[in-house]
Amino acid sequence: MLASAVDALGGEERPGQVQMAEAVARSMSTGEHLLVQAGTGTGKSLGYLVPSLLHQRRVVVATATLALQHQLVERDIPALLDAAEHVLPGSSGRPSYAVLKGRANYACLHRVREGVPDEQGALVDLPEGSMGNEVMALRSWAEEQVATKGPGDRDSAPRHSDRVWRQVSVTHRECLGAAKCPFGEECFAERAKERAAHAQLVVTNHSLLAIDAIEGVPMIPEYDVVVIDEAHELAARVTQAATDELSVPEVERAARRAQRHVEGTEADDLADAADALRSAFDASEPGRLDGLSTALADALALVRNAARRVLSAFPKESGDSEPDAGRQQARAAVQEIHQHAERMAADSEADVLWLTDRDRARGGQQLCVAPLQVWGPLRERLLWAKTVVLTSATLMLGGDFTSIATSLGFKAEERVDHSLPASPAPAAEPGREDDDALPWRAIDVGSPFDYARQAILYVARHLPPPGRDGLGTAQIDEIVALVDAADGRTLGLFSSRRAAETAAEAARQRLPHLTILAQGDAQLPELARLFTEDPHTCLFGTLSLWQGLDVPGDTCQLVIVDRIPFPRPDDPLMSARQRAADRAGGNGFMQVAATHAALLLAQGTGRLIRTTSDRGVVAVLDPRLVTARYGGFLRASLPPMWSTTDHEVVLAALRRLAS
């Protein structure tokens, strides 16, 4: 039945897809965790969707990007159900599915209809102007969504900015709750939860999964198995979800909003605590904080204690009182301040603290806290509790699964040899102390691409190692020569915005017959459209292009990487993790910096070959890829392309492709 359902979608034969589907089905039946590397073009979404729909209990699919979530819900799942209807079990009807996002991703009808609280907590309408017009357009759209029973989520909304969306949405803390809200029965978020509660397959994102499973905030209905797609992103997304921030303007704003609802001086005390926090920030240097100074510790304690008193001073709601959205949202703001200040004041060894110095328009200085590692919480609160399938095109770094697996909570000694027959294993019991082994398997189902024939990996060994001052003359000359030989058709992946802009400006001056686009010239979707429409176009940019661009065909025949993407030495979290690995007796550079670089390199070089007919060159301008000791680890993380360091050979190959 499994193979029949996979084959029902038609198209060319994909053995890796069937192999993946069988491995996922086995994992779901035995309770044994599974890591699956499935190269681009394998069709991995079908490889896990079929066994998920055949599974007897609810399955959650968590993705990192909205693009993949949209693809699953709007294209892959409906197409699969239509094509495989005759082979899927029919006794209980067509399998149901639903998409579930965080509450802030849905329009709030109370805020749409009643207005937005000002800093004193009163509900007000926005003044006229461009922002007001955009909000009014979103309000009209939200009412249309109610009438048509639409999802009311941000992805289906008219074009808008983050700031405008905040005027029509609320966080889970700001929400009145379905029982108290006069519009609870129509609520988009509540309807999404209701659909998910009756669905066999729930599609969500890494962040919501982290909040539900790791932070213990119930967001997803009870489920048996979770399939985590784009799993190479999971640790970073969980870290992001567990990162808190605190700034003086945020504390002051929370104090002002509370003043309308608190009769005593507690809100004034919170405002005074904000002044103490500003003084402590001014006396601190930006960067990672290895322990709190006395001034900063005292200021955080003042903010924490003042926020606690404000929370206690809010009037209690009686059962028959009218819900007060302004009060609820003012209280939520203070509650968030209290939670963040309390965590930061604890100065836990499990957390990393750092101070950023942003421009005044973005709120000025900001204190941040993030978990030193996430593998412990992932292991304790997710891997012990559920059966987990993780898949991505880049799970093997340095030629092995170990780096990614250990970062997610698996231990190397727990791995089961995937070449041996599977044996049934009971589902793990959360918190079991007598045996903390979590058996897991890892398989690579390969790729339909012949990388050795389709792609060249060129390392510019003759160039000097990259320096701190950005691109030098030699690197710019190399970029211009490569782009000229390719006659455009180039995606440039750079380590900084300054490097991308420098390269773009040089290419524009020396290759005026080509169109050179740089990140920042327009929104990314528009840049991607312009890039794909004309093959004589180049697109230069930074991190969002390394992972988020899919441009098959002749549009992209050259990918340039300016340098190995190691994390910045002054990155607070990465440097703290590297130091912790060293102290634990490991190799912090390899475990943190080199692993980070290998993952990004694999993602970046993966932009080149997207179909079986694609051809091209990946040009790395950093000679350390072949001269440094860690170069072998990095190269083993890349697709098996034919490699060379010969400048003339590569120019000739690019000219042939462009002709």
N, C-alpha and C positions, 0 to 999 in steps of 0.2 A: 504493500500500500504506500509506503514511504517513497520508494523510487517512482511509483506511478504518479503520485502527486507532484513530485519534482518535475518529472518529464511532461506533465500536462501543460506546462507553460510554453512548451515548444522551444524553438530556437536551436542554436548549435549545441552539440553535446558538451557538457561540462562535467567531466568526471570528478573534479574537486568538489563541485556542488553536492553531488550525491554522497561522496565520502564525508563531507561536512555534516549533511543532514543525518546520516546514520550515526555519526559520533555524537551529535547533539541529542538525538533521540535516546541513545544509550545512556548518556549522562543524566537525562531527565528521569529515566526509569531506575537508575541505580543510586542517584543522589550524589554521584561523584563529580567534583568540579572539573571544568574543562576549559582549556585555552586553545583557541583555534586561530592560526594565522591563515588568512585567505587573501591572496594577492588581488590587486585591482583587476576587475574583469571576471573574477570567479563567480560572481553572483551570490555573495555571502548572505545577503538579506533573505533570499529564497531558501538558502541552506539552513537558516534557523527558523524562518517563519513556518515552513511546512511542519516540522516536528512540534512547534509551539501550538499550532492549531489542532494537531492530532493529540496533544497531551490532555489528560483527563481533568486536570485542575488548572486554575488561572496561572497564566504566564505574564510577566512584565518584561517589556523590551525598553531598555534605557539607552538613549543616544546622547552624544555630546553636542551636536549641532542641530539647529532648527531646520536646516536644509534636509538632513537625512530624516528627521521626524516627519517633515512634510512629505517627503518622497514615500515613506512607508505608508502613511495614512491615506494619501491622495492617489497613489499609483500602485505600489507593490502589493499591498494587502487586498484591495478590491480586485486587482487583476488576477491574483492567485485564487481568490475565492470563486471568481467567475470561471476561470480555466479549469480548476480542479474540483468543481462541484460534484462531478459524477464519481470521484474516488474518495472524497471526504465522507466521514460517517454522516448519514442522513437522518438518523432516528431522532436526534435532538434539534434538527434544523440547522440552518447556516450558522457557522461559528460567528460570534459577535466580537467586535473590537471597539476600543475607545481610546482617545488621546487625553492625557491628563497633564496639566501644567500647574505651576505655582499660582496662587491667587492673584498676584500682581500682574499676571499675564492676561487677565480677563477684565473687561470693563465692569465697574461697580455701578449698578443702577441707582443706588442711594446717592452716590457722589454726582452722577450724571443729572439726576432730577432735583436734588436738594442743594447742590453747590459744594464748594470746596472750603474747608476751614481755613481761616486766616491765622496769623500767628497768635491771636488771642483766643482762637478756637471757635469764633463765630463763622457760620456758613455764609459765604459770599459768592457772588458771580464775578467772573473776571472782567476787567475793563475791555473796551473795544480795542482793536488792534490786530496785528497779524496772529499773535498767539491766541487771542480771544476767538478769532475767526476759525482757527484750526480746532480749538476745543469745541466750538459750536458744531463744526463738521463731524467731529467724533461723537458728539451727543446725538446728532441726527442719525448717524450710522448705528449707534447702539440701539436706538428705538426701532430702527428697521430690523436689526437682528432679533429683537424681541418678537416683532410681528411675524418674521419668517422662521422663527425658531433656529436661528443661526448660532454658531458657537460663541460669538461675542468676544473672541480672543484677539490678541494684538496682531497676529499674523494675517488675519482677514480684514484688518482695519485699513482705512485710507492712510496715505503717507503722512507721517508725523515724526516729531522729535521725542527723545526721552522725556524732556521737560513737559511737553504737552501731554504725553501719555499719563504722567503722574497726576494730572488734573482730573482724570476719569477713572483712576484705579486706586486700590488700597492694598496694603500688605495684610497678611493673616492676622497681625496684631491689631491693625486699625479696623478690621471688619467687626461690625456689630454682632454678627452671627445670624444664621438663617432664622432662628426662633424669634429674635428681637427685631430684625430688620423688616420694615413694612413691604419690602420688595423681595423678601426671601424666596418666595415661590417662583419668581421669575429669574432669580440670580443665575448668571452664566456659570460661575464657578461651582455652585451647588449642583446645577444640572450636569456639569461635566463629571463631578464626583458620583452622581447617581448613575450616569451611563457607565462609568468605570466599575461601579459596584456590581453591575449585571453583565459585564463583558468577560469573555474568556481570555482575551488578549488586550493588555493595557500598554499603550505606548507613552513613555514619559522621557524625562531627561536625567542626566547624571546628578544635577544639583538637587532635584526633587527626591531622587532616590537616596542621596546622602542625608537630606533633612529627615526623611522618613525612617531610614534604617539606622543611621549613625547618631543623629541628634535625638532620635526617639520621638519626634513630632509626627503623629499619625497623619499621613497625607495620601497614602495609597491603600486601596482595599487589600485584605489578606490575600497572599499569593504563595505559590509553591516554588516556582523557579523564576530567576531573573536572567535574561540574556542582555549582556552589556556590549553593545556595538561601539565602535570607535574606542575600544577599551584602553588604547594607549593614552587616552586623554583622562582616564578616570581619576588617577591620583591628583592631577592638577585641578580638576573640577571639584573634587571633594575638598581639597585645600582651599580653593576659592570660596566654596560654600561655608567653610568653617573659619573664614577670615573676618575679623571685626575691625571697625575703624571708629575713631573718636576725634572730633575737632571742636575748637572753641565755638564757632558759629552754630554748630549743631546743639551744643549744650545751651547756649543763649536762646536759640529758637525754641527749644523744649521748655525752657523756663517761662518765656513769654506766653506760650500757648497754655501753660498750666495756670498762669495767673488768673485767668477768667474763671476757673473752676475751683480754685483753692482759696479759702477765706483767710487763712493765716499768712505768716511770712515765709512759709516753706519754699515757695517758688522764688522769692527774692534771695533766699539763701543759696538756691541752685545757681542763680545768676552770679552771685558773689563767688561761688566755687569756680565758675567759668573764668573769672578774672585771675584766680590763683592758677588755673590750668594754663592760661596764656603766659603768665610769668614763668612758669616751669618750662614751657616749651621754648620761650625766648632764651632761657639759660642752658638749653640742651643743644648738642650738635646733631644735625640730621644724620641718619644712618642707623645701623643695628645697635640696640641697647643691651649690653651684657650686664644686666642688673639695673634696677631703678635707682636714680639719685634720690637723696632725701627729699628734695623739693618736688620732684615728680611723683614720688610715692605719696607724699602728703597731699598733693593736689588731687591725685586720683582718689584717695580716700575721702577727701572733701566732696568730690563730685558724687562718688558712690553713696555716701551717707546722706547727702542732701537729696539725691534722687530717691532714695529709699523713704525719706520723710515725706517728700511730695506725694509719692504713691500712696502712703498711708493716709495722707490728708485729703485725697480725692473723696468726694461724698459717695457713700454706698448707694447702689441702685436698689430700689424696692421692686418687688415683683410686678406691681401694676404701674410703674412709672414709664413715661414715654422714653424710648431709646434716644440718646443724645450722641449723635455722630461726632460733633465737635469735641465733646468730653472724652469719648472713646479714643479718638485719634490723638488728642493731647496726652492722654494717659499712656498710649502706646509709644509715643515719642520719648516720654520720660522713662518708661520701662526699658526701652532699648538703650538709653544712656546709662541706666543703672547696670544692666547686664554687661555692657562693654567695659565700663569702669571697674566693675567688680572683677572681671576676668583679668584685666590689665594690672590691677592693684595686687592680685595674687602672685604675679611674677613667677609663674610656674615654669619648671624646667621642661615641661612638655610643650611650651609655647615659645615663639620667637617674637620679640617686640622690636619695632623700629619706628623712627620718626621721619616723616617725609616733609619736604619744604616746597609746597606747591605755590603757584601764583595766587594773589589775593582773590582774583575772580573765581577761582575754584575752591575757595575756602581757606586758603593759607595753610599753615602747618597742620599735620594730621598724624595721630598716633595709630599704628596698625599692630595687630596681633594675629598670628597664624600658627597652626600646629606644626611642631618640629617634624613630625612624620604622621602619615595617615594609615600606614599598614596595620598598626595595632588596632585602631577602631574598626577598620575594614574587616580584619580577621575576627575580632570578638563579636561584632554586632551584625555583620552581614554573612561572612563565610560560614560561621557556626550555625546561623539560623536558617539559611536558604541554600538551595542548589544554585550555583552560579556558573553561567557559561559566558566566557569573555572572548570577543573576537575583534579582529582588526587586520588591516593589511600590513601593519608593522608591530608585531609582538616579539619578534626575534631580533635582539640587538647583539652584535658581536657574534652572530650565528647561533644564538641560543636563547631560550625563553627565560633564563634565570633572572636577568636584570629586571624585566617587567614583572615577573611573578613575585619576586621578593618585595618589590615596591608596593604590591597589592595585598600582601599578607600571607602568601604561600611560602613554604620552606622547601629548599631544594631536596632534602631527604624524604619529603612526603610524596614526591612525584612518583607516579606509577609508570612503568615502562609501557609506552603506547603500542609497542610491537607485540605485546603479549595479549592473549584473549582477555576480554573484560570479565570480571567476576562481580556478582551483585554485592553492593555495599550498602548498608543501612544509612539512612539520612543521619547527618550529625545532630547531636543534641546540644543546644546552646549551653555554654558554661560548664560542659562536662569536664571534670578535673582529672579523672583517672586515665584519660588518654586524649592528649591534645593534638593528635595527628589529624590532618585534613587531607585525605588522598586527593590528588589531582592529576589529570592527564594533559598533555600538550601535543597537538598535531599541527603540521604544516601541510595544507592541502594544495599548495603550489599555486601557480599562475598560468593562465592560458597564453602568456606572452613569452616569446623567445628573446629574452633580453640580450643575449650574446650577439644575435643577428640584428636586432632592432635598435640597439642603443650603444653609444660609446661613452665611457667615462674618461674624461680628459682632465688630468691634474697638471696645472701649469707649474711644473717643478722649477723652471728657470726664474720664476718671480721671487723677489725677496719676501720673507715672512711678513704678514700684515702687522702694521704698527698701530699705536693708539691714535694717531693723527688722521685716521681715515684712509681713503684711497690715495695712493701715490701715483706719480706719472706712469710708472711701469704698468700698474694695474689698469689705469684708464686706457693706455695704448692697447693693452690686451683686450679689453672690453670692446673698444671700437673696431679692432681687427676682426674679432669673432662675429660681432653684429653685422659688419659689412659683408663678411663671407656668407652669412646666413640670409642676407638681404632682408633684414628685419626678423620676424618670426621668433622673437626672443622674449623669454620671461626672465627678468633679473631679480634674484632673491638676495637682498642685502641685509647686513646685520644692524643697520641704523637708517633712520630717515635721511640723515645728512649724507650718508654714502650713496643712497639711491638717488637723491637729488643731484649730487655732484656728478654721478655717472650719466644721468639723464641730460644734464646741461652740456656735458662734453660731447655726448653722442649727437645732440641736436646741432651743435656748432659744426661738427666734423662730418656728419652724415645728413645733410639737409634734405636729401631725397626721401628719407624715412620719417615715419611718424613715431615720436618717442613720448610715451605717456608715463607719468610718475604718480605714485600713490599720493593722494591729496589734491590732484587736479580735478577730480570728480568723485562721486560716491563709487564704492567698489563695484556694484552691479553695472553701473554705467561704463566704468573702465573695462570691465570684462566684456561687455557688449562691443565696445569699440575695438578691443584687442582681437576678438574673434571675427569681426566683420572684414578686416583688411589684413592679409598675411604680411604686408610690408610695415607692420606695426610692432613696436616693442613696448612692454609694460615692465616698469621697474618699481619695486616696492619692498615692504618688510614683512613682518610675521604673518599677517592675515593672508598674504599670498602664498606663504610656505605651505599652508594646510588647507586653505579654503577655496582653491581655484581648480575647476575641471574644464580643460580646454583641449579636447581631442582633435586630431587632424593636423593639417599643414600650418595652422595658426601658430603652433608652438613646436619648433624643431630644435631650439637651443634653450637650455636652462643654464643660467650663469649663477654661481654661488660665490660671493665675494670672499667669504672666510668661513672657517669652521664655526658654527654657532654655539660656542661655549657661553654659559651664563656670564654676565658681567661680574668681575671680581668683587664689586661692592654691592651685589645683590644680597639683601639682608637674609632672605630665607634660604637661598641656595648656599651661601657661604656658611650659614649656621648648620645646615644639613651636612655639608662637606666636613666641617670641623667635628661634628658629632660622630660621623663615620670613622674619622681618623682616631678619635678617642676610644672608639669601640674596638680598635685593632684592625679596622678595614683600610681600604684605600679610598679615601674620600674623593679624590680627583676622579678616579675611574667610576666609582659608584654613583656619583652625583653629576659632576661636570661633563665627563665623557659620555655618560648615559644620556644626559639631556641633549648633548650635541648630536649623538648618534640618532636619536629619535627625530630631531628636527631635520637632519640630513636625509634620513629615509623618507620623511614626509615631503621634503622639498624636491628631491630627485624624482619622487613618484609623480610629480606634475607632468613629466615628459611623456611617458608611454601610458596612454589611456585606452587604446584599442589595439587589436592585432595588426592593424595596418600602419600604425604610427612608426616614425623613424626619427632619430635625432641624436643630439649630443648633450650630455651634462658636463659643463666646464666648471671645475673648482679652481679658483685662483689662489688657493692657500696650499703652498707646497708641503706643509706639515702633514697633509693627508697621506703622503708617501714617504716622508723623511722622519717623522716622529714615531716613537715606540708605540704610541696609542693609535697610530694610523691604521694598523691592521684590524683593530677592534671596530673602528669607524667604517672601514671599507667592507668588512664582513656584515655590516648592518644594512648595506645597500643592495639593490637588485643586482644579479650577476651579469653586469654589462661588460662588453669587451673594453679593456682599458688601455690607455696610452698616455705618455707624457710628451709626445712629439707634436709640437705646435703646427708644423706644416701639414702633417697627416690630417689633423683635425680641420684646418682651414680648407683643405681639398675636399674632405668629406662634406662639409657644410656647403661648399659651392656646388657639389654634385646634387645635394638635396634641393638646393634653391633653383637649380636650372630647369 
